[in-house]
Amino acid sequence: MKIIRNNYEEVASGNPNPSQGKIDCRGKTGISSVSSARKPSPKLKEPEHEVVVHFQYGSKDVKRLFDLHDMLENSISKAKAGEFDRNDVVQDRSDVYLHMYGPDADNIFDIVRPILEATEFTRGASVKLHYGRHHNLVREVKKKIKN
């Protein structure tokens, strides 16, 4: 089932997209170890929702990713909407996944959407809003960032 709302394509499903097997790009040395399933944050109240942004990157320059990470993290923190958890970057840097958590996936998306739309390399990105805890997913909504 496809729903077009606010220029975003939404598709209802119940399958989360785990990020296992990707490289965590935000370690102290830049590219670090393979990421594993995230443990829920003790700082956040129930229910914990997740927003995952996926886009094609393909550049060797990770500074732009770090800058985006900082902008998203600061915006989410300032709004007290949750937390930016990590960047997962495939080893050849072709694909990037951004993981954000908080009590309201829609609120997080509303905060980060303008930043993603203004960032050249994230235009056209796929976004998944997971409602409910990672192992107790209630609903998933898929959206696209405008080109």
N, CA, C and O of each residue as an XYZ file, in Angstrom:
588
protein
N       0.839     -1.176      0.000
C       0.000      0.000      0.000
C       0.884      1.238      0.000
O       1.737      1.386      0.875
N       0.690      2.141     -0.981
C       1.460      3.374     -1.047
C       0.561      4.554     -0.740
O      -0.578      4.627     -1.202
N       1.086      5.462      0.038
C       0.363      6.682      0.385
C       1.285      7.843      0.061
O       2.434      7.849      0.503
N       0.820      8.820     -0.693
C       1.618     10.017     -0.947
C       1.060     11.120     -0.053
O      -0.111     11.488     -0.141
N       1.943     11.639      0.818
C       1.526     12.696      1.737
C       2.708     13.628      1.941
O       3.820     13.169      2.205
N       2.487     14.915      1.825
C       3.537     15.920      2.018
C       4.746     15.661      1.123
O       5.883     15.867      1.548
N       4.513     15.214     -0.107
C       5.570     14.921     -1.076
C       6.497     13.791     -0.650
O       7.600     13.679     -1.186
N       6.090     12.958      0.288
C       6.886     11.822      0.717
C       6.099     10.562      0.438
O       4.897     10.507      0.697
N       6.761      9.557     -0.083
C       6.109      8.284     -0.334
C       6.155      7.476      0.947
O       7.226      7.282      1.522
N       5.021      7.011      1.393
C       4.956      6.219      2.610
C       4.437      4.833      2.262
O       3.447      4.699      1.543
N       5.095      3.816      2.765
C       4.681      2.443      2.538
C       4.624      1.754      3.886
O       5.608      1.762      4.625
N       3.500      1.164      4.215
C       3.367      0.466      5.498
C       3.937     -0.936      5.361
O       3.658     -1.629      4.382
N       4.731     -1.356      6.330
C       5.257     -2.723      6.380
C       5.642     -3.029      7.813
O       5.516     -2.169      8.684
N       6.108     -4.238      8.070
C       6.491     -4.607      9.425
C       7.889     -5.154      9.520
O       8.205     -5.860     10.478
N       8.747     -4.853      8.553
C      10.083     -5.423      8.528
C      11.141     -4.368      8.799
O      11.304     -3.461      7.984
N      11.870     -4.445      9.910
C      12.947     -3.491     10.154
C      14.131     -3.781      9.243
O      14.288     -4.907      8.769
N      14.967     -2.775      8.994
C      16.158     -2.944      8.168
C      17.378     -2.856      9.068
O      17.872     -1.752      9.300
N      17.895     -3.987      9.594
C      19.041     -3.924     10.487
C      20.275     -3.443      9.752
O      20.427     -3.669      8.551
N      21.152     -2.779     10.481
C      22.331     -2.190      9.862
C      23.580     -3.020     10.100
O      24.689     -2.504      9.960
N      23.437     -4.268     10.448
C      24.601     -5.092     10.729
C      25.448     -5.253      9.477
O      24.929     -5.281      8.362
N      26.760     -5.359      9.673
C      27.671     -5.562      8.569
C      28.163     -4.278      7.941
O      28.781     -4.328      6.878
N      27.922     -3.141      8.544
C      28.396     -1.880      8.026
C      29.433     -1.305      8.985
O      29.555     -1.749     10.127
N      30.157     -0.337      8.515
C      31.213      0.269      9.316
C      30.669      1.500     10.028
O      29.999      2.331      9.416
N      30.958      1.615     11.324
C      30.556      2.792     12.092
C      31.560      3.891     11.793
O      32.744      3.766     12.107
N      31.087      4.957     11.189
C      31.950      6.021     10.689
C      32.239      7.090     11.730
O      32.951      8.046     11.423
N      31.725      6.976     12.937
C      31.867      8.069     13.880
C      32.796      7.736     15.046
O      32.749      8.421     16.068
N      33.631      6.716     14.929
C      34.567      6.376     15.993
C      35.658      7.421     16.121
O      35.731      8.343     15.310
N      36.509      7.288     17.132
C      37.566      8.263     17.395
C      38.534      8.378     16.224
O      39.111      9.443     16.004
N      38.718      7.301     15.474
C      39.661      7.324     14.362
C      38.973      7.500     13.021
O      39.595      7.266     11.985
N      37.711      7.905     13.004
C      36.982      8.042     11.749
C      36.267      6.757     11.432
O      35.173      6.517     11.943
N      36.861      5.919     10.596
C      36.266      4.625     10.273
C      36.699      3.638     11.342
O      37.890      3.507     11.625
N      35.745      2.947     11.934
C      36.103      2.015     13.000
C      35.438      0.674     12.781
O      35.271      0.245     11.639
N      35.064      0.017     13.835
C      34.636     -1.379     13.780
C      33.256     -1.569     13.170
O      32.489     -0.620     13.006
N      32.960     -2.830     12.837
C      31.652     -3.190     12.307
C      30.620     -2.988     13.402
O      30.825     -3.409     14.541
N      29.514     -2.346     13.059
C      28.494     -2.069     14.066
C      27.647     -3.298     14.320
O      27.517     -4.168     13.459
N      27.077     -3.361     15.496
C      26.182     -4.461     15.846
C      24.837     -3.876     16.235
O      24.659     -2.658     16.232
N      23.901     -4.732     16.565
C      22.566     -4.255     16.941
C      22.673     -3.328     18.138
O      23.425     -3.601     19.074
N      21.939     -2.250     18.114
C      21.996     -1.231     19.145
C      21.174     -1.644     20.350
O      20.093     -2.218     20.215
N      21.699     -1.348     21.526
C      20.938     -1.539     22.759
C      20.138     -0.271     23.012
O      20.653      0.825     22.789
N      18.909     -0.383     23.465
C      18.095      0.806     23.719
C      18.771      1.751     24.704
O      19.422      1.317     25.655
N      18.608      3.034     24.464
C      19.213      4.044     25.314
C      18.489      4.131     26.654
O      17.261      4.219     26.688
N      19.237      4.107     27.761
C      18.586      4.263     29.061
C      18.086      5.688     29.275
O      17.267      5.926     30.162
N      18.575      6.654     28.460
C      18.182      8.051     28.616
C      16.773      8.318     28.090
O      16.117      9.267     28.519
N      16.313      7.484     27.165
C      15.035      7.743     26.516
C      13.907      6.977     27.172
O      14.088      5.857     27.649
N      12.735      7.601     27.188
C      11.553      6.972     27.775
C      10.876      6.090     26.730
O      11.100      6.250     25.530
N      10.052      5.162     27.195
C       9.276      4.304     26.294
C       8.232      5.146     25.574
O       7.843      6.172     26.131
N       7.750      4.803     24.394
C       8.374      3.829     23.531
C       9.543      4.468     22.795
O       9.532      5.675     22.556
N      10.522      3.702     22.443
C      11.652      4.224     21.691
C      11.435      3.935     20.217
O      11.306      2.781     19.810
N      11.396      4.982     19.434
C      11.247      4.860     17.991
C      12.606      5.075     17.339
O      13.524      5.620     17.952
N      12.720      4.643     16.093
C      13.975      4.800     15.356
C      13.683      5.433     14.005
O      12.673      5.133     13.369
N      14.578      6.313     13.577
C      14.548      6.871     12.229
C      15.864      6.476     11.574
O      16.939      6.789     12.086
N      15.775      5.784     10.435
C      16.963      5.348      9.702
C      16.940      6.004      8.328
O      15.980      5.854      7.573
N      18.001      6.729      8.015
C      18.137      7.385      6.716
C      19.194      6.626      5.929
O      20.291      6.382      6.432
N      18.868      6.249      4.689
C      19.814      5.538      3.826
C      20.011      6.339      2.545
O      19.046      6.781      1.921
N      21.282      6.522      2.160
C      21.562      7.208      0.902
C      22.868      6.700      0.310
O      23.710      6.128      1.002
N      23.011      6.927     -0.991
C      24.234      6.590     -1.720
C      25.226      7.727     -1.483
O      24.873      8.898     -1.620
N      26.457      7.388     -1.129
C      27.450      8.422     -0.867
C      28.569      8.353     -1.895
O      28.654      9.209     -2.776
N      29.424      7.350     -1.796
C      30.437      7.115     -2.813
C      31.657      8.011     -2.771
O      32.537      7.865     -3.619
N      31.752      8.928     -1.826
C      32.906      9.817     -1.729
C      33.881      9.300     -0.677
O      33.476      8.707      0.322
N      35.152      9.530     -0.910
C      36.178      9.162      0.079
C      36.254     10.204      1.197
O      36.834      9.945      2.252
N      35.671     11.376      0.967
C      35.705     12.484      1.923
C      34.644     12.283      3.008
O      33.461     12.537      2.778
N      35.070     11.824      4.194
C      34.116     11.583      5.278
C      33.849     12.842      6.110
O      32.962     12.832      6.964
N      34.591     13.916      5.878
C      34.360     15.155      6.629
C      32.925     15.655      6.432
O      32.298     16.130      7.379
N      32.411     15.549      5.212
C      31.034     15.996      4.952
C      30.039     15.166      5.757
O      29.025     15.691      6.218
N      30.323     13.866      5.930
C      29.457     13.020      6.762
C      29.520     13.454      8.219
O      28.495     13.512      8.898
N      30.728     13.759      8.704
C      30.879     14.210     10.085
C      30.131     15.529     10.305
O      29.490     15.719     11.339
N      30.216     16.436      9.329
C      29.503     17.713      9.436
C      27.994     17.488      9.495
O      27.301     18.107     10.302
N      27.486     16.594      8.632
C      26.056     16.265      8.651
C      25.680     15.642      9.984
O      24.665     16.002     10.582
N      26.503     14.704     10.450
C      26.275     14.053     11.747
C      26.121     15.115     12.837
O      25.179     15.067     13.627
N      27.045     16.069     12.876
C      27.016     17.109     13.908
C      25.759     17.975     13.810
O      25.154     18.311     14.828
N      25.364     18.338     12.581
C      24.153     19.159     12.410
C      22.910     18.412     12.893
O      22.078     18.981     13.600
N      22.784     17.142     12.514
C      21.622     16.354     12.926
C      21.617     16.146     14.435
O      20.587     16.305     15.090
N      22.775     15.790     14.979
C      22.888     15.560     16.419
C      22.521     16.810     17.211
O      21.779     16.729     18.190
N      23.036     17.964     16.794
C      22.744     19.220     17.494
C      21.267     19.589     17.404
O      20.684     20.048     18.386
N      20.662     19.394     16.245
C      19.242     19.735     16.067
C      18.337     18.860     16.923
O      17.405     19.359     17.554
N      18.608     17.563     16.948
C      17.796     16.634     17.747
C      17.971     16.919     19.232
O      17.003     16.925     19.991
N      19.216     17.156     19.638
C      19.510     17.437     21.047
C      18.865     18.748     21.496
O      18.262     18.814     22.568
N      18.995     19.789     20.673
C      18.424     21.098     21.013
C      16.906     21.011     21.187
O      16.339     21.678     22.053
N      16.254     20.195     20.370
C      14.799     20.032     20.448
C      14.386     19.042     21.535
O      13.196     18.849     21.786
N      15.380     18.412     22.183
C      15.112     17.394     23.212
C      14.178     16.302     22.671
O      13.259     15.846     23.350
N      14.453     15.901     21.413
C      13.593     14.935     20.722
C      14.149     13.522     20.753
O      13.474     12.588     20.321
N      15.366     13.347     21.254
C      15.988     12.023     21.258
C      17.480     12.157     21.093
O      18.107     13.058     21.652
N      18.052     11.236     20.305
C      19.501     11.271     20.103
C      19.868     10.757     18.725
O      19.193      9.895     18.163
N      20.959     11.309     18.189
C      21.556     10.784     16.969
C      22.531      9.721     17.432
O      23.457     10.013     18.190
N      22.335      8.496     16.988
C      23.144      7.400     17.501
C      24.428      7.180     16.720
O      25.507      7.131     17.311
N      24.331      7.047     15.389
C      25.547      6.717     14.643
C      25.326      6.844     13.140
O      24.200      6.913     12.647
N      26.475      6.873     12.426
C      26.533      6.715     10.974
C      27.055      5.314     10.725
O      28.060      4.924     11.321
N      26.414      4.556      9.875
C      26.968      3.285      9.412
C      27.326      3.477      7.954
O      26.482      3.855      7.142
N      28.590      3.212      7.622
C      29.079      3.411      6.267
C      29.599      2.082      5.745
O      30.427      1.442      6.392
N      29.118      1.664      4.578
C      29.624      0.449      3.953
C      31.102      0.677      3.653
O      31.500      1.802      3.351
N      31.920     -0.368      3.730
C      33.373     -0.217      3.626
C      33.833      0.578      2.414
O      34.773      1.366      2.521
N      33.195      0.393      1.270
C      33.613      1.151      0.089
C      32.986      2.547      0.049
O      33.139      3.277     -0.930
N      32.287      2.905      1.113
C      31.641      4.216      1.299
C      30.541      4.496      0.275
O      30.185      5.652      0.043
N      30.006      3.441     -0.336
C      28.952      3.639     -1.330
C      27.605      3.937     -0.681
O      26.815      4.705     -1.231
N      27.334      3.347      0.467
C      26.050      3.515      1.144
C      26.268      3.973      2.578
O      27.213      3.553      3.247
N      25.372      4.846      3.037
C      25.426      5.352      4.407
C      24.050      5.182      5.042
O      23.022      5.399      4.400
N      24.051      4.792      6.311
C      22.830      4.693      7.115
C      23.013      5.578      8.339
O      24.024      5.470      9.033
N      22.056      6.446      8.612
C      22.070      7.313      9.785
C      20.990      6.817     10.735
O      19.855      6.591     10.314
N      21.326      6.644     12.016
C      20.393      6.097     13.005
C      20.109      7.123     14.095
O      21.021      7.633     14.747
N      18.809      7.416     14.280
C      18.365      8.358     15.299
C      17.251      7.711     16.109
O      16.426      6.980     15.563
N      17.227      7.979     17.407
C      16.259      7.351     18.308
C      15.584      8.398     19.178
O      16.170      9.434     19.493
N      14.344      8.117     19.562
C      13.612      8.998     20.461
C      12.208      8.482     20.679
O      11.828      7.456     20.115
N      11.430      9.182     21.493
C      10.080      8.718     21.810
C       9.074      8.944     20.681
O       7.976      8.389     20.730
N       9.420      9.755     19.654
C       8.468     10.067     18.588
C       9.201     10.176     17.247
O       9.842     11.189     16.969
N       9.106      9.136     16.423
C       9.796      9.106     15.128
C       9.351     10.249     14.223
O      10.167     10.817     13.498
N       8.068     10.588     14.259
C       7.569     11.684     13.421
C       8.218     13.014     13.800
O       8.564     13.807     12.925
N       8.383     13.257     15.086
C       9.019     14.481     15.561
C      10.477     14.537     15.110
O      10.943     15.574     14.638
N      11.196     13.426     15.255
C      12.593     13.387     14.808
C      12.667     13.681     13.314
O      13.496     14.478     12.876
N      11.802     13.039     12.533
C      11.811     13.258     11.085
C      11.524     14.721     10.748
O      12.172     15.288      9.868
N      10.572     15.331     11.429
C      10.261     16.743     11.183
C      11.457     17.645     11.474
O      11.632     18.676     10.824
N      12.273     17.264     12.440
C      13.461     18.047     12.807
C      14.576     17.876     11.779
O      15.209     18.858     11.391
N      14.826     16.646     11.332
C      15.968     16.386     10.445
C      15.645     16.583      8.965
O      16.559     16.790      8.166
N      14.389     16.526      8.584
C      14.009     16.637      7.166
C      14.575     17.886      6.492
O      15.153     17.758      5.412
N      14.442     19.096      7.068
C      14.983     20.281      6.386
C      16.501     20.205      6.175
O      17.012     20.685      5.163
N      17.209     19.611      7.118
C      18.661     19.468      6.989
C      18.984     18.503      5.858
O      19.867     18.770      5.044
N      18.273     17.385      5.804
C      18.507     16.389      4.755
C      18.150     16.948      3.377
O      18.841     16.666      2.398
N      17.079     17.738      3.294
C      16.688     18.343      2.020
C      17.701     19.386      1.556
O      17.875     19.584      0.354
N      18.368     20.052      2.493
C      19.345     21.089      2.162
C      20.735     20.525      1.884
O      21.607     21.245      1.400
N      20.948     19.256      2.182
C      22.254     18.627      1.986
C      22.248     17.906      0.648
O      21.460     16.986      0.432
N      23.130     18.328     -0.246
C      23.124     17.807     -1.618
C      23.187     16.283     -1.684
O      22.427     15.672     -2.435
N      24.068     15.663     -0.919
C      24.252     14.217     -1.056
C      23.192     13.380     -0.345
O      23.219     12.154     -0.454
N      22.255     14.004      0.384
C      21.171     13.231      0.999
C      19.832     13.433      0.287
O      18.829     12.834      0.676
N      19.809     14.263     -0.742
C      18.566     14.428     -1.508
C      18.236     13.113     -2.196
O      19.107     12.487     -2.801
N      16.989     12.699     -2.106
C      16.572     11.416     -2.664
C      16.777     10.250     -1.712
O      16.518      9.102     -2.073
N      17.243     10.533     -0.496
C      17.489      9.472      0.491
C      16.195      8.766      0.876
O      15.115      9.355      0.843
N      16.324      7.490      1.241
C      15.204      6.717      1.778
C      15.217      6.851      3.290
O      16.277      6.819      3.915
N      14.043      7.001      3.872
C      13.929      7.137      5.326
C      12.925      6.111      5.828
O      11.843      5.957      5.263
N      13.296      5.408      6.899
C      12.375      4.473      7.547
C      12.113      4.960      8.960
O      13.038      5.214      9.731
N      10.841      5.085      9.281
C      10.423      5.433     10.634
C       9.912      4.159     11.282
O       8.909      3.591     10.851
N      10.610      3.714     12.322
C      10.221      2.504     13.057
C       9.514      2.934     14.334
O      10.072      3.673     15.145
N       8.297      2.469     14.504
C       7.499      2.800     15.682
C       7.526      1.605     16.618
O       7.149      0.500     16.229
N       7.969      1.818     17.846
C       8.123      0.740     18.814
C       9.585      0.364     18.944
O      10.417      0.762     18.129
N       9.883     -0.394     19.963
C      11.261     -0.823     20.210
C      11.753     -1.732     19.098
O      10.961     -2.348     18.385
N      13.083     -1.810     18.958
C      13.720     -2.568     17.875
C      13.172     -3.989     17.754
O      12.874     -4.436     16.646
N      13.037     -4.695     18.851
C      12.568     -6.086     18.802
C      11.056     -6.200     18.980
O      10.517     -7.306     19.011
N      10.378     -5.075     19.094
C       8.933     -5.073     19.267
C       8.331     -4.018     18.335
O       7.577     -3.143     18.760
N       8.688     -4.129     17.051
C       8.270     -3.151     16.063
C       6.768     -3.223     15.838
O       6.228     -4.286     15.530
N       6.101     -2.093     15.992
C       4.659     -2.013     15.804
C       4.332     -1.688     14.347
O       3.407     -2.254     13.762
N       5.112     -0.761     13.769
C       4.815     -0.287     12.423
C       6.066      0.338     11.835
O       6.910      0.853     12.569
N       6.192      0.295     10.524
C       7.281      0.957      9.819
C       6.692      1.782      8.683
O       5.826      1.308      7.947
N       7.161      3.010      8.545
C       6.728      3.890      7.463
C       7.965      4.286      6.674
O       8.983      4.665      7.253
N       7.877      4.199      5.348
C       8.989      4.580      4.475
C       8.677      5.917      3.826
O       7.554      6.174      3.391
N       9.711      6.772      3.771
C       9.576      8.094      3.154
C      10.785      8.336      2.267
O      11.789      7.629      2.356
N      10.677      9.338      1.418
C      11.783      9.755      0.556
C      12.032     11.238      0.773
O      11.095     12.027      0.898
N      13.311     11.609      0.817
C      13.687     13.019      0.883
C      13.601     13.574     -0.538
O      14.045     12.924     -1.485
N      13.040     14.759     -0.690
C      12.889     15.376     -2.013
C      14.242     15.581     -2.679
O      15.240     15.872     -2.018
N      14.258     15.423     -4.000
C      15.483     15.686     -4.789
C      15.691     17.162     -4.977
O      16.663     17.573     -5.611
